[in-house]
Each structure stands twice: as C-alpha cells, then as structure tokens.
Amino acid sequence: MSVYQFDVLIIGCGISGLTTAAKLAESGMKIGILTREEDPNISNTYFAQGGIIYSESSDDELVSDINKASANTANLQAAEILRDRSGNILEEILIKNAKSNFAKDENGKLLFTREAAHSLDRILYQGDYTGKEIQTSLLNYLKDKNRFPNVQILTKHTAIDLITPIHHGIKIQQRYEDNLVVGAYALNQETKEVVKILSKFTVLATGGIGGLYLHHSNSEGARGDGHAMAKRAGANLTNMEFVQFHPTTFFDSSSHRRFLISEAVRGEGGRLINSNGVAFMEKYHPDKELAPRDIVSRAIADEIIETRHDCVYLDISHKDCEWLKTRFPTIYQHCKDKHVDITADPIPVVPAAHYTCGGVKTNIKGQTNLKGLYAVGEVACTGLHGANRLASTSLLEGLTWGYIAAEDIAKKIDHAISYDPLKIQNWKSGNLEADNALIAQDWLTLKHTMWNYVGLTRSYHLLKRADAMFSELYNEIQHFYRNAELKDSLIGLRNAVEVGYMVLNSSRRNPESVGCFYLKS
Ligand SMILES: Cc1cc2nc3c(=O)[nH]c(=O)nc-3n(C[C@H](O)[C@H](O)[C@H](O)COP(=O)(O)OP(=O)(O)OC[C@H]3O[C@@H](n4cnc5c(N)ncnc54)[C@H](O)[C@@H]3O)c2cc1C
C-alpha cells in the first residue's frame, strides 16, 4: 500500500482548500491537496457566476444584510469576523498573490455590483464567470513549482475515509487514545489502489451536497463526501436541513446539473408559464415573478406536479431580440447551444438545489470537535448563513475561513507530531466487481427521493417515506460496499445516502419553517 506523508492534507481544491494551501505554502510546509476530479479546476467555485463581496471593515450593513437574509438565525460572531477580516484577506490572496482579474473601469478602478438583499454595491465580478477567474488564478499561483516546491496536487484521488487511530489503529491500545484525525485513505482512480495519506493536520474543503438532488446547479462532485467522512470519524454536523434552491435553472434531460437562468430575466419582465401555456405566479403571490426566491421555487415545483410535465417555461421572447442578446449573452448562448432561441421560444426551467448552508460544525477558527481536523468553505458550518444565505457570501466565506484555518495551523505546526503510518491499518477492500447498473439505479433512486421528499417542501409524511427508502438503500449499499472493489461512484453513493439521512434527520428535528427550510403541516 502506497503511503504519502504531508504536514497538512487538504481534501478539496476549490476556493477554500486552495486558500488554505496558498497561505500555508508561504512557510514552505509540505502540503498535499486532493481532488477527485481529473481537472483540478472542476468545483463549485469554478461554476460561480455572480461575484464575491469585497467590503471595508466599517461596512456594518454587511452583518445586518447577512442576518436579514438568514431570517435572523446567523451566527453574528462569524458575520462580524467576515466583515472585519475578509477585505484584507481578499487583497492579499486574490488581488496581490493570485492576481485574479476582476472587472475594472477605464482608469483601472475596480467595479462593484449589487445583488438581491444587499444594501450596497459591494460585489466584485468578472463578466458572469467570476468563479472561473478565481479558481484558475489561485490554482496557477499554487502550481508554480519554483515558488512552492512542497505543494503536491493529487488529482483523480477520491478521499474515502479520514484516518482516526481509535478506529484504524493496528493495536487495541490505540482505541484508548483521544480521537484524533491523522490523514485520510484515498482511492487512486487510475491505479485503483487505496493509498494511506498521513498528515499532522487535515483540512476538509470538499464543498456542498447539491449533487444529491435530481436537479442541481453544482458540480457532480458536490455529493457530501466530506460530511459523511467527518460524521463517520466522530465530528459534529449542524444545520443540515438548510439547503438553498435556485428557482430557475435550464432544464434538459441530458444531465442532472442545471445551468442558472439569472433572476434578472424575471426582473426584466420574463413570465413563468406552465406546460399548458398558462401564467401561474399570480395564484401564488401578489408580486408574481418577483416574489421571494423560495416562493417562486415552490410555485414552480407545484406546477410541475400538477401538470405532470418535467418543467415550466420562462418566457422573455416579447423583448427586443437584439436587446436580449446584449443583456443576457451567456444565457442566450447556453440556450442556443441547447436549441432554444430565447428571442423566440420560452426557456424550459426547473428549480434546483444550489447551496448547502449547514455542514461540519466548526468554531470561528475552522476547528472541528476532532483534534487535527479543520473544515472550511461550503462543507463547514460556522453558522454564518444561519437558515439562508445572502447572495455572493459563500466564495468570501471559503476564502476567509480557508485563510483563518491556515493561520491557526501555522501557529501549531511546530508542536504537532506525525503519526507513524505503520501503526495504521492498511485498507481492506472486497474483490466483487461493482455493478455499474446497480450503482446508477441507486443514485437515481436517491436523487428522486431527495428531490421529492427531502426537497423544497417537506412534511412529516414525506420525510417518513424518505426514511423508509433510505433505510432500504442504506442496508443494500453497506452490504455491497463491504464486498465490492472500490470505485469513485460507489464511494460517493455510500456517502450520499448517509448525507441524505443527515438532511432528513435535521428536518425531522426542526418543527418550524425558517429561511430556506419549508415544512408543510
Ligand atoms: C452555479 C453556481 C453559481 C454560484 N455563484 C456564486 C456567486 O456568484 N458568489 C458566491 O459567493 N457563491 C456562488 N456560488 C457558491 C460557491 O461557488 C460555493 O459555495 C463555493 O465555491 C464553495 O467552495 P469550496 O471550496 O467550499 O468547495 P468547491 O469549490 O465545491 O470545491 C470542492 C472540492 O472538493 C473536492 N472533493 C469533493 N469530494 C472529494 C473527495 N471525496 N475526495 C477528493 N476531493 C473531493 C472537489 O473535487 C473539489 O475540488 C455558486 C455556486 C454555483 C454552483
């Protein structure tokens, strides 16, 4: 079994993991960054469109905007840290070091935009591909071997489980030690070998869980691997019922990942019609298409069920053709590539799972309850978003806590010890060939169950039904998992069912609709 040893292992290669790496790499530490993707750019960070907040520490309204968006459930201490520290961190990491190129005016001054529920223009952007700009610039910065010879990026490596000597030690005596995370087992997808990675500190930066849903805007890798690994190791998770949905994403049957159709299309007069051509928003809210996000999402979901059609339609074709092409160039192009001309045809749309507000519980330094384990970015929950997220806060959250966790690790690294790899069991996997058809079908069952029963509208009965479905899936997959040869899709499936349970159980424990969580009595 191959063994790697790092000072710090970072699982995840989006904005949060890369920021931790960028900060730690300055001191010459040996750092391993893991991603299950072949192309390390692929992440939710890469797909982010709108922008990232860049504001002064005197921007008190940022804290109140975050709290208002969260229905007054945010952790204000986290919001204040974001306000106080994020501006300097963004300048150091993105502007000075990674040289991310944000939109500027003709004099080279940064341009700012505003999004829903922000009281100021405080968002930096680059076209409608801000995430791609951040991801590629950070990655290029870290890939510079002359500058950072000790940074190693392992692509096509899927983390399977965190290594905790109390569970994975070779001797019974190790069970009496404090619970400590000392690295992770990972599957090398190319060689099919499971490798043992030992580290003084481990940082989870694996992103959200949108990929568990039938319709989602995330990368397919956003399937809750980090949440499930953390839970199995003994970490606490919180706020898992708060999954934010985006009301309008482009529907096509070729995949589950959906392209965002910006709310601006409705803002500019786009009308929602069902498959019978009937405009329906008036039935649901006096503000019709401009009603709050969650109301629009649920209205669309209801119409889809009532009309027994896969989607509804967003019609903006009454606007001037040339104006539409200039106002929404990316949407125009995306739809055109999918054979929909928005200047003439209504756009097929569905709501989609978009952002995970809850996650692995951390304190304000990014520390989890397990020694040696940090969590940053979308996988983590400092409580910043409470029950709902303010637009464009999440890239900044990943950047800020990626940095803060690195600062904390840097303070402790000199006193940290490396665990002896020989004292950790080698991974044992089965040798039955995993049946792709079975894995694909179980994934579909899971995605449908999440969408229909643990989705936009939940109720006691729907959750009970989901429980029965998950219980069957869980037993089958656990049995299968123990005996099968490992592959990435199977690892993800096992995690996804465990995370589905987390969302289900958190939903059951919460008797009250709040933020993006809606419980029908
Ligand atoms: C379409 C879209 C638009 C968005 N627009 C905005 C916006 O305008 N502004 C904003 O602030 N936010 C936006 N967001 C949200 C934001 O992009 C994410 O919250 C943020 O990028 C999360 O960063 P992260 O580093 O935590 O995770 P990610 O960027 O998702 O990275 C996760 C990493 O973990 C890796 N990984 C996962 N599991 C494993 C495993 N088992 N083994 C190894 N590696 C693993 C993945 O390969 C990936 O490298 C948007 C999101 C989407 C989907």
The ligand as a MOL file (V3000), in Angstrom:
LIG
                    3D

  0  0  0     0  0            999 V3000
M  V30 BEGIN CTAB
M  V30 COUNTS 53 58 0 0 0
M  V30 BEGIN ATOM
M  V30 1 C -23.7270 27.7200 -10.4250 0
M  V30 2 C -23.2290 28.3280 -9.1420 0
M  V30 3 C -23.1020 29.7030 -9.0250 0
M  V30 4 C -22.6240 30.2760 -7.8350 0
M  V30 5 N -22.4360 31.6330 -7.7770 0
M  V30 6 C -21.8630 32.1640 -6.6630 0
M  V30 7 C -21.5290 33.5530 -6.6190 0
M  V30 8 O -21.7330 34.2940 -7.5750 0
M  V30 9 N -20.9590 34.0290 -5.4700 0
M  V30 10 C -20.7050 33.2470 -4.3830 0
M  V30 11 O -20.1900 33.7390 -3.3680 0
M  V30 12 N -21.0030 31.9330 -4.4190 0
M  V30 13 C -21.5530 31.3710 -5.5180 0
M  V30 14 N -21.8300 30.0320 -5.5470 0
M  V30 15 C -21.4620 29.2010 -4.3850 0
M  V30 16 C -19.9430 28.9890 -4.3380 0
M  V30 17 O -19.4780 28.7750 -5.6470 0
M  V30 18 C -19.5450 27.8060 -3.4640 0
M  V30 19 O -20.1870 27.8760 -2.2290 0
M  V30 20 C -18.0330 27.7800 -3.2130 0
M  V30 21 O -17.3470 27.8470 -4.4330 0
M  V30 22 C -17.6150 26.5310 -2.4530 0
M  V30 23 O -16.2140 26.4670 -2.4200 0
M  V30 24 P -15.4940 25.2610 -1.6800 0
M  V30 25 O -14.0350 25.4830 -1.8010 0
M  V30 26 O -16.0440 25.1000 -0.3200 0
M  V30 27 O -15.9590 23.9550 -2.4910 0
M  V30 28 P -15.8280 23.5970 -4.0430 0
M  V30 29 O -15.4110 24.7490 -4.8440 0
M  V30 30 O -17.0830 22.9210 -4.4300 0
M  V30 31 O -14.6460 22.5250 -4.0650 0
M  V30 32 C -14.8260 21.2290 -3.5380 0
M  V30 33 C -13.6040 20.3930 -3.8550 0
M  V30 34 O -13.6510 19.1800 -3.1150 0
M  V30 35 C -13.2860 18.0990 -3.9660 0
M  V30 36 N -13.8440 16.8650 -3.4100 0
M  V30 37 C -15.1170 16.5990 -3.0270 0
M  V30 38 N -15.2030 15.3440 -2.5320 0
M  V30 39 C -13.9520 14.8090 -2.6060 0
M  V30 40 C -13.3830 13.5480 -2.2560 0
M  V30 41 N -14.1080 12.5540 -1.7080 0
M  V30 42 N -12.0710 13.3520 -2.4790 0
M  V30 43 C -11.3000 14.3170 -3.0340 0
M  V30 44 N -11.7860 15.5280 -3.3850 0
M  V30 45 C -13.0880 15.7680 -3.1660 0
M  V30 46 C -13.8620 18.5070 -5.3150 0
M  V30 47 O -13.2640 17.7650 -6.3470 0
M  V30 48 C -13.4860 19.9860 -5.3200 0
M  V30 49 O -12.1410 20.1170 -5.7070 0
M  V30 50 C -22.3090 29.4480 -6.7260 0
M  V30 51 C -22.4440 28.0700 -6.8360 0
M  V30 52 C -22.8890 27.5010 -8.0210 0
M  V30 53 C -22.9950 26.0120 -8.1090 0
M  V30 END ATOM
M  V30 BEGIN BOND
M  V30 1 1 1 2
M  V30 2 1 2 3
M  V30 3 2 2 52
M  V30 4 2 3 4
M  V30 5 1 4 5
M  V30 6 1 4 50
M  V30 7 2 5 6
M  V30 8 1 6 7
M  V30 9 1 6 13
M  V30 10 2 7 8
M  V30 11 1 7 9
M  V30 12 1 9 10
M  V30 13 2 10 11
M  V30 14 1 10 12
M  V30 15 2 12 13
M  V30 16 1 13 14
M  V30 17 1 14 15
M  V30 18 1 14 50
M  V30 19 1 15 16
M  V30 20 1 16 17
M  V30 21 1 16 18
M  V30 22 1 18 19
M  V30 23 1 18 20
M  V30 24 1 20 21
M  V30 25 1 20 22
M  V30 26 1 22 23
M  V30 27 1 23 24
M  V30 28 2 24 25
M  V30 29 1 24 26
M  V30 30 1 24 27
M  V30 31 1 27 28
M  V30 32 2 28 29
M  V30 33 1 28 30
M  V30 34 1 28 31
M  V30 35 1 31 32
M  V30 36 1 32 33
M  V30 37 1 33 34
M  V30 38 1 33 48
M  V30 39 1 34 35
M  V30 40 1 35 36
M  V30 41 1 35 46
M  V30 42 1 36 37
M  V30 43 1 36 45
M  V30 44 2 37 38
M  V30 45 1 38 39
M  V30 46 1 39 40
M  V30 47 2 39 45
M  V30 48 1 40 41
M  V30 49 2 40 42
M  V30 50 1 42 43
M  V30 51 2 43 44
M  V30 52 1 44 45
M  V30 53 1 46 47
M  V30 54 1 46 48
M  V30 55 1 48 49
M  V30 56 2 50 51
M  V30 57 1 51 52
M  V30 58 1 52 53
M  V30 END BOND
M  V30 END CTAB
M  END
